[in-house]
């Protein structure tokens, strides 16, 4: 079990904006929105790169952008919504 003080430091280090920046750097053509906090985040990633890819392959593309942060424990939980622009509801 992680001591509470270390756990609080981990939770305080990763911000949604940082996650968004990391994904955007790895997938520059994507539209990325990240919400959440306290170690639990949701990333909505919209990209033509996802066309004809399975859900698992889509998630792998996004996870590759934040792999170091997940491995280090800086990023604890990330829910990914990965869609193409055509899969998004009309506004």
NORVENMO-V609134 format. One line per field, one symbol per residue. ss: DSSP state (@ for helix, = for strand, . for the rest). burial: # if it has 16 or more other ideal C-beta (glycine too) atoms within 10 Angstrom, else .. Layout:
ss = ???
burial = ???
//
This chain:
ss = ...@@@@@@@@@@..@@@@@@@@@@@....=======..=======.@@@....@@@@@@@@@@@.@@@@@@....=======.@@@....
burial = .............#...###.###.##..#.#.#.#..#.#.#####.##.......##.###.##..#....##..#.#.##........
//
